[in-house]
Amino acid sequence: FRRPEIGIPPQRAWHFVLQRPEVSVALAGANCLRDIDQAVAASESFSPLTNTESAELIEKACFLGEDICRNCGYCRRDCPQDLDVPQMMRIADEFRKFGYEWPRLQREYAALSPQADVCVECKSCETNCPFDLPIVERIHKLHERLSRIR
């Protein structure tokens, strides 16, 4: 959401979630203490978005699609090959939407070790994914595409 092409500041996205009448509990993901501090600050400064602002956020989110990886990391648990599945999924999602950035994405994928070609297709990643994403298919496709581009 922070990419310039999408441009949704996290605070506005959080305010959008908080104003939804169908949401009774909102959880902010956090990788570090700073993320928690930002979520608390965004909650304290909450003010509802206008209908126009909400429509703009929905339009931008639709660009990403409903089947993007949310990078929760659950897919990495129990992987017998110790694949960095969240990073592979992030690269795969970016490649689907921003294919013109393939040189950077290829470098990022090449830096991963091990890569998707060692996946034994046990599908523990898919079992652990709360969003039912076709992870095995995506990481194999990613490997196929970014390993052959020179």
N, C-alpha and C positions, 0 to 999 in steps of 0.2 A: 504493500500500500504506500510505501514511501517513495517508490520510483517516480521520477518526474512525469512520465507518461500518464500515470494514474493520479498522483498528487493528492492523496487523502491523508491529511495530518492525523496521527493517532488520536489526538484529543477530539477531533471532530467525529471520527469513527466511534469512539467511546460514547460521546454524547448521543450519537444516533442510536446506539444500542440501549442506552439508559432511557431514552424517551419512548421506546416501543412498548405499547400496552400489553403485548403478549409475552414480554420478558419479565419474569419474576425474580430471576437470579442472573447476574452478570459476572463472569469470571474473566479477569485480565491475565493473559499469559505473561510470564516473567522469566527472563533469563538471568537477571541480576537485580540488585536492590534498587538501582536507578529506575528500572521498569515499574517496580511497585510504587516508588515515589511519584512517578509520572501518572500512574493510574489513580492514585489517591488525589493528586492535584487536579486531575481532569474531573474526578467525581465532585470535588469541592467547588469547582468552578462551573458545574453543570448549568446549562441553559438550553432549552429545547431549540432545535434547528427549525428554520422556516420550512414550509412545504417545498420551496424551490431548492433549498440546500439539501434536503432529504432526497429529492428526486435526482439531484446531481450525484450524490453519493451512490445511490442505487445504480445509476447508469454506469458509473465508473467501476463499481463492483461487478456488474454484469460482464464487463469487458474481460475480467479475470476468469469468469465461469464458476460454476458451483463445484466443480470437481478438482479444485486446486488443493495442494497439500497445505495444511495449516501448520506444518512443522512442529507438531506436538512431541515428536520423538518416540512415540510408543512403538513404531515400526522397527526400531533398532533393537528392542528387547528380544532376546531369544534367538537372534540371528546366528546360526552356526558358523557363518563365514565372517562375522563381525563387519558387515558392510555398513558404511555410513549412509544408510538409506535416506535419512532426512536431507542430506546434502544432495544426493542423487535426485531426489524428488524435486528439490528446489531448482536444480539445474534443468531438469526435464520440463518443469512448468515454465521456467523462463524461456527455454528453447521453443516451446509451443507458441508462446505469445510474442517473443522477441527474437525470432530466428536470425534476424540480421546481426545479432550480437554473437553469432556462432564462434568467432575466433576466441573471444573471452571465455565463453562457456566451454569450449573445447579445452582450453588451458586449465580451467577449474576442474573439469572432469578428469583430465590427464593426471592432475595432482593427487587424485584420490587413490588410495591403495588399501585394500583390494578394490577391484572394479567389478561391475555387474556380471562380467563373463564367468565369475566363479560362483555365482548364485546357483544353489542346488534346487531351487523352486520348492522349498518346503512350505512356503507361504505363511510362515509364522508372522511375517511383517503384515500381511493382509489380515490375518486373524486378529492381530493387535490394533489395527487401524480403526479408530472410531468412526471414520468417514467412508469406510468400505471402498477405498480406492484400489484400482487394479495395479498395484505396485510392481509386481513381478513383470507384467507386460511392459510397463513404462520404463523400468530400469533397463530391461533388455533392449528395448527400442532405442533408448538413450545411448547405450553402449554401441549398438549397431551404427547409429548415425554419427556420433562424435568420434568413434574410433576410425572410421573410414575417411573422414574429411581431412584433407591434407592441405 
